[in-house]
């Protein structure tokens, strides 16, 4: 009889399906990750747009300054003769060169 009881308990234990808990972290977690990824992508796009706008403003400011420096350089060159180069001409040319390089890099 003890054998029947033990076998009966075993049979009952085998008949009961294991508890199935729905894994919410897979579908819900995946949706959450996708939402977070979309948010991150959107934030990166907005940051890139702001950076591009700032870079464009910087380039405009620098090119305006380049125009002013080039105009000043022309005035200095017009005031000098063929035998004398003013120190101001050299300084303006160097400033223009540095600024033009900065604009090129931007």
One Martini backbone bead per residue (centre of mass of N, CA, C, O) as a GRO file, in nm:
protein
  106
    1UNK     BB    1   0.056   0.064  -0.019
    2UNK     BB    2   0.293   0.250  -0.012
    3UNK     BB    3   0.344   0.232  -0.313
    4UNK     BB    4   0.075   0.358  -0.405
    5UNK     BB    5   0.114   0.629  -0.266
    6UNK     BB    6   0.378   0.708  -0.401
    7UNK     BB    7   0.275   0.677  -0.693
    8UNK     BB    8   0.038   0.877  -0.663
    9UNK     BB    9   0.208   1.126  -0.599
   10UNK     BB   10   0.369   1.118  -0.856
   11UNK     BB   11   0.133   1.140  -1.053
   12UNK     BB   12   0.027   1.411  -0.948
   13UNK     BB   13   0.292   1.570  -0.995
   14UNK     BB   14   0.290   1.519  -1.310
   15UNK     BB   15   0.001   1.644  -1.380
   16UNK     BB   16   0.104   1.907  -1.283
   17UNK     BB   17   0.158   2.196  -1.402
   18UNK     BB   18   0.363   2.425  -1.426
   19UNK     BB   19   0.407   2.731  -1.338
   20UNK     BB   20   0.284   3.001  -1.540
   21UNK     BB   21   0.461   3.290  -1.598
   22UNK     BB   22   0.446   3.569  -1.743
   23UNK     BB   23   0.686   3.736  -1.946
   24UNK     BB   24   0.693   4.077  -1.927
   25UNK     BB   25   0.991   4.158  -1.995
   26UNK     BB   26   0.991   4.100  -2.294
   27UNK     BB   27   0.761   4.274  -2.414
   28UNK     BB   28   0.769   4.526  -2.229
   29UNK     BB   29   1.078   4.570  -2.234
   30UNK     BB   30   1.102   4.597  -2.538
   31UNK     BB   31   0.918   4.843  -2.565
   32UNK     BB   32   1.082   5.023  -2.379
   33UNK     BB   33   1.345   5.016  -2.543
   34UNK     BB   34   1.226   5.132  -2.803
   35UNK     BB   35   1.137   5.398  -2.676
   36UNK     BB   36   1.416   5.481  -2.577
   37UNK     BB   37   1.554   5.472  -2.853
   38UNK     BB   38   1.377   5.687  -2.985
   39UNK     BB   39   1.445   5.910  -2.785
   40UNK     BB   40   1.749   5.912  -2.837
   41UNK     BB   41   1.734   5.974  -3.137
   42UNK     BB   42   1.582   6.241  -3.106
   43UNK     BB   43   1.795   6.383  -2.927
   44UNK     BB   44   2.027   6.365  -3.130
   45UNK     BB   45   1.892   6.529  -3.351
   46UNK     BB   46   1.854   6.789  -3.188
   47UNK     BB   47   2.155   6.828  -3.124
   48UNK     BB   48   2.249   6.843  -3.418
   49UNK     BB   49   2.082   7.089  -3.496
   50UNK     BB   50   2.205   7.282  -3.287
   51UNK     BB   51   2.498   7.250  -3.379
   52UNK     BB   52   2.451   7.349  -3.669
   53UNK     BB   53   2.343   7.629  -3.597
   54UNK     BB   54   2.594   7.720  -3.440
   55UNK     BB   55   2.797   7.681  -3.669
   56UNK     BB   56   2.661   7.879  -3.863
   57UNK     BB   57   2.695   8.128  -3.684
   58UNK     BB   58   3.004   8.115  -3.666
   59UNK     BB   59   3.060   8.139  -3.968
   60UNK     BB   60   2.925   8.410  -4.010
   61UNK     BB   61   3.097   8.569  -3.812
   62UNK     BB   62   3.373   8.500  -3.942
   63UNK     BB   63   3.309   8.614  -4.228
   64UNK     BB   64   3.263   8.901  -4.138
   65UNK     BB   65   3.548   8.934  -4.024
   66UNK     BB   66   3.696   8.875  -4.288
   67UNK     BB   67   3.589   9.114  -4.441
   68UNK     BB   68   3.704   9.332  -4.257
   69UNK     BB   69   4.003   9.245  -4.283
   70UNK     BB   70   4.023   9.269  -4.591
   71UNK     BB   71   3.958   9.568  -4.602
   72UNK     BB   72   4.193   9.661  -4.425
   73UNK     BB   73   4.416   9.539  -4.597
   74UNK     BB   74   4.358   9.707  -4.849
   75UNK     BB   75   4.411   9.980  -4.719
   76UNK     BB   76   4.706   9.927  -4.640
   77UNK     BB   77   4.809   9.860  -4.925
   78UNK     BB   78   4.727  10.136  -5.053
   79UNK     BB   79   4.933  10.303  -4.856
   80UNK     BB   80   5.152  10.157  -4.985
   81UNK     BB   81   5.444  10.080  -5.136
   82UNK     BB   82   5.674   9.885  -5.319
   83UNK     BB   83   5.903   9.913  -5.069
   84UNK     BB   84   5.668   9.898  -4.844
   85UNK     BB   85   5.579   9.698  -4.559
   86UNK     BB   86   5.357   9.673  -4.332
   87UNK     BB   87   5.292   9.538  -4.026
   88UNK     BB   88   4.983   9.543  -4.055
   89UNK     BB   89   4.968   9.362  -4.304
   90UNK     BB   90   5.084   9.109  -4.173
   91UNK     BB   91   4.880   9.084  -3.941
   92UNK     BB   92   4.624   9.066  -4.114
   93UNK     BB   93   4.708   8.817  -4.275
   94UNK     BB   94   4.726   8.629  -4.029
   95UNK     BB   95   4.436   8.660  -3.933
   96UNK     BB   96   4.307   8.558  -4.190
   97UNK     BB   97   4.436   8.282  -4.192
   98UNK     BB   98   4.322   8.178  -3.921
   99UNK     BB   99   4.022   8.227  -3.984
  100UNK     BB  100   4.006   8.056  -4.240
  101UNK     BB  101   4.083   7.792  -4.102
  102UNK     BB  102   3.844   7.785  -3.903
  103UNK     BB  103   3.623   7.776  -4.118
  104UNK     BB  104   3.717   7.519  -4.256
  105UNK     BB  105   3.682   7.333  -4.004
  106UNK     BB  106   3.368   7.399  -3.967
   0.00000   0.00000   0.00000
